[in-house]
Amino acid sequence: MIIHLDLDCYFVSAERTRSAYLKGKPVVVCKGTDHSIFSTEDTKSVMTERTGGFNSLFQHERTWKGFDTNDWKKEFIDNQGSVHGIVIARSYECKPYGIKTGTHLSDALKMCPNLVVVQGDHLFYQILSGRLREFLQTKIPVLEQYSIDEFWGDLGGWVEDEDVYDFIAALQEEILEKFDLPMSFGASSAKWIAKLATDFNKPYGITMVPKECIIDFVSPMSIDEFPGIGKALSKRLGSYKIKTLGEVLDSAHMLQSWGRVGEDLIRRINGTDRERVNPNHDRKSIGISRNFTATMDRNEIKRRVIILSRHLSHTISKLEVNPTTYSFALKYNSGASSSISTTIDRAFSETLMRHIAVETLIKIDNLPRYGIHSISMSASNFTSTAKPKTFSLFDQDDDQKSRALGEQVTKLRDKYGVDILRCAIEKG
């Protein structure tokens, strides 16, 4: 049987492991400006292990000095008294107030006057997630980390089906005892049904869906509850007046005419997909992004682009992959955004990454009258023996030299930190 494990409101739960004051209170974890990465001073950064779909690998260390109810104000209230920040996680106690992920902090404070605000600490969350994964690997023979707070496990040949509930209940209790982290579980014969079962009974629930009960379990559920149905597919199904998963199964003949998308969806919903728990995922993309107080200064934006490209380049070099597609995005204080993806068949180097980043982001900055408050960049479409590419012969010599230099730079940064070598413009 396959089990799905999901930490309940993880970022809040993680904060509660180091501050009992937060327990039982309406708590939000908010995302603010990363002051460390854009500092002109050297700062200590840590490259963490990959945690499933959680994309960022580089995090800057923060000193934990205990929880202070007023600390958040330094980060999220500016000199004019305006409140900034976005809710990235909220406790179950926030639910009656209507606070959701993505709610602006200023709105959340109005919705819940006694709200407790915490500034996010992603390095801490990743380290704690890694510790939990190491523990789970001693309990579950085949474990897949899907995201920073979600896992799948295959118990086939390890735990008999009739003993799965007792196994889960004991594991759930042990995780709470060892890590002080509440976790919900789902179990079924199929991977995506197990995930759906977890969401059915949160927080701190256990839901078992035997193979013969799958159709009855999924049929009354809304299509939006199924983890494999995104906005585009939901809209497409809605255009046919399909609202429940049962109606999706009743429309199987039509969905099969949609090709692989429809066929895969039917198999996932009826539990016949046979997708295995995969402990070794190939990374499909690497990205980095930062929000900050909006600025009109395009020289400062260029400086920040170069800093982000340096961090992303070091990550790419450490993972020893060669991307050929690069994506970039800017967000403006007007609410508008601008983005683009470009494919370049060349051997990767930091020099190439920096050149592409600067040139592309200048190109897509089409609203010069507005301040920019967010920069994002990512690299994907990696070459491999199974997916080879022929690189440009015209740039081969330069790329080889840049790559050789980059290897030496990576060694230096490994030893002395990612800030040890910077471009002159980064010093401001």
C-alpha positions, 0 to 999 in steps of 0.5 A, a space after each residue: 500500500 502507498 501512504 502519503 504524509 503531509 505536515 499540517 500547516 508546516 511553516 507555522 508548526 515548525 515555528 511552534 517547535 521552537 516557541 511554545 507561545 505560538 501554540 493555540 494562537 492564530 499565527 501567520 508566517 509572512 514573506 518579506 524582503 531578503 536584506 542579506 542577499 542584496 547587502 554590500 557586506 559579505 553574509 553567510 549563506 548555506 546551500 541546502 539539500 533539495 526538498 522535493 518541489 521546494 525550489 530554492 537551494 540557497 538560504 542566508 543564515 538568520 540568528 534565532 534569539 527567541 520569539 518576540 511579538 514585535 519583531 515582525 514590525 521591523 521587517 514589515 512596517 516601513 518608515 511611513 507606517 505602511 504594512 507590507 508582506 504576504 502570508 505564506 502560511 497560516 495556522 488552523 486558528 486563522 481559518 474562522 477569520 478568512 485568512 488564506 495563503 497569499 493574503 496581504 499582511 495588512 489585510 490579515 491584521 484587519 481580519 484578525 486583530 489578535 493575529 501573531 505574525 512571524 517572519 519566515 525562516 526558510 533555512 530553518 524549515 528546510 533543515 527541519 524537513 531534512 531531519 524529518 526525512 532522514 528519520 522517515 527513511 529509517 521507517 519507510 523502505 521507499 520514500 519520495 519527498 514531494 515537497 518541503 512538507 509532503 512525502 510518499 511512502 511505499 509499504 509494499 512487502 514491508 507492512 501487510 495491508 491489514 497492519 497499515 493503519 496501526 503502522 501509520 498511527 504509531 508513526 504519527 505519534 512518534 513524529 509528534 513526540 520526536 519533532 513536535 510536528 503534527 502530520 496527517 496521513 492518507 493510504 491507498 493502493 494508488 499514489 494520488 488517491 493516497 494524497 487525496 485521502 490525506 487532504 480529506 482529514 486534516 489536521 492530524 488525521 488518518 484516512 484509509 481508502 482501500 482499492 475497492 472503495 476508491 470510486 465511492 470515495 472520489 465520486 462526490 468530491 469537487 474536481 478542484 479537490 483533486 491534486 492533479 487538476 489545475 486551474 486550466 483543466 478545471 476551467 476546461 472541465 467546467 465548460 462541460 458542466 463537469 463539477 465532481 470527480 464522479 462526473 469526470 469518470 462518467 465522462 471518461 470516453 470524452 476525456 480519452 479523446 483529449 489524449 494523454 492529459 485526459 487518459 492520465 487524469 482518468 487513471 489517477 482518479 480511478 486509482 489505476 495509474 500505477 505510478 510508483 513512489 520514486 525516491 530519486 527525482 531528476 531535477 527539472 528546473 532551478 530558480 531563485 526569486 526575491 521580493 523587496 521594497 519597490 525601487 525606480 533605480 534601474 542601476 540598483 535593479 541591475 546590481 540585484 539581477 547580477 547578485 541573483 544570477 551569481 547565486 543561481 550560477 553557483 547552485 547550477 555549478 554545484 548540481 553539475 547540470 547544463 541548462 539551455 532554457 532560461 526564464 526571467 520575470 519582473 513585477 512592478 508596484 503597479 501590479 503588472 509583470 513582465 516575463 520571458 523564456 529563452 533557449 540558448 544551446 551553449 555550455 553553461 558558465 556564470 559569465 553566460 548566465 550573468 550576460 543573459 540575465 542582464 540583457 534579458 531583464 533590461 529587454 523585458 523592463 517595459 514599464 520604466 515609469 514604475 518601480 520594480 519589487 520582484 525579480 525571478 529567474 530560473 534555468 531548465 531543459 537540462 542536457 543529459 546522455 538521454 537528452 543530448 544537445 549540440 552546442 554552438 561551435 562559434 562560442 565553443 572556445 569562449 565557453 570552455 574557458 569560462 567553464 574552466 574558470 567557473 570550476 575554480 570559482 566554485 571551489 573558492 566559494 565552497 571554501 570561503 562562501 558565495 560572497 567571496 568573489 563578486 562583480 564590482 557593481 555588486 559593491 554598489 
